[in-house]
Amino acid sequence: MRPAPWSDVARDPKPPDFEQALDELEKLVARLERGDLPLEEALRVFERGVALTRQCQGALKSAQQKVEILLRRGGQTQIEPFSEEAADEETQQLPTEGTQAPPEP
């Protein structure tokens, strides 16, 4: 029996983009929900699903940080390249849920 293409996450040097990962994740969930997979294969499918979930969560977090940066700089016209480190720093400065941001001047 040939291993499934998702059986070894480490073999794929380039991870799929968000939409591809989400589509694959939905297909994996459907396969698991059918309940007809042998235990070993079900575990491999589940493991791949966990990896895809983490990838999707990371992509969503990155997109959210970009949006927050754009909203905070709404009055600025200068465009800067996105930097993960800068986004992390700016996100840490954002008020947490339940607190209010100070009014902007």
LINCORFEN-V745417 format. One record per residue. N is the residue number from 1. SS is DSSP state (H for helix, E for strand, - for the rest). Layout:
BEGIN
n:N ss:SS
n:N ss:SS
END
This chain:
BEGIN
n:1 ss:-
n:2 ss:-
n:3 ss:-
n:4 ss:-
n:5 ss:-
n:6 ss:-
n:7 ss:-
n:8 ss:-
n:9 ss:H
n:10 ss:H
n:11 ss:H
n:12 ss:-
n:13 ss:-
n:14 ss:-
n:15 ss:-
n:16 ss:-
n:17 ss:-
n:18 ss:H
n:19 ss:H
n:20 ss:H
n:21 ss:H
n:22 ss:H
n:23 ss:H
n:24 ss:H
n:25 ss:H
n:26 ss:H
n:27 ss:H
n:28 ss:H
n:29 ss:H
n:30 ss:H
n:31 ss:H
n:32 ss:H
n:33 ss:H
n:34 ss:H
n:35 ss:-
n:36 ss:-
n:37 ss:-
n:38 ss:-
n:39 ss:H
n:40 ss:H
n:41 ss:H
n:42 ss:H
n:43 ss:H
n:44 ss:H
n:45 ss:H
n:46 ss:H
n:47 ss:H
n:48 ss:H
n:49 ss:H
n:50 ss:H
n:51 ss:H
n:52 ss:H
n:53 ss:H
n:54 ss:H
n:55 ss:H
n:56 ss:H
n:57 ss:H
n:58 ss:H
n:59 ss:H
n:60 ss:H
n:61 ss:H
n:62 ss:H
n:63 ss:H
n:64 ss:H
n:65 ss:H
n:66 ss:H
n:67 ss:H
n:68 ss:H
n:69 ss:H
n:70 ss:H
n:71 ss:H
n:72 ss:H
n:73 ss:-
n:74 ss:-
n:75 ss:-
n:76 ss:-
n:77 ss:-
n:78 ss:-
n:79 ss:-
n:80 ss:-
n:81 ss:-
n:82 ss:-
n:83 ss:-
n:84 ss:H
n:85 ss:H
n:86 ss:H
n:87 ss:H
n:88 ss:H
n:89 ss:H
n:90 ss:H
n:91 ss:H
n:92 ss:H
n:93 ss:H
n:94 ss:-
n:95 ss:-
n:96 ss:-
n:97 ss:-
n:98 ss:-
n:99 ss:-
n:100 ss:-
n:101 ss:-
n:102 ss:-
n:103 ss:-
n:104 ss:-
n:105 ss:-
END
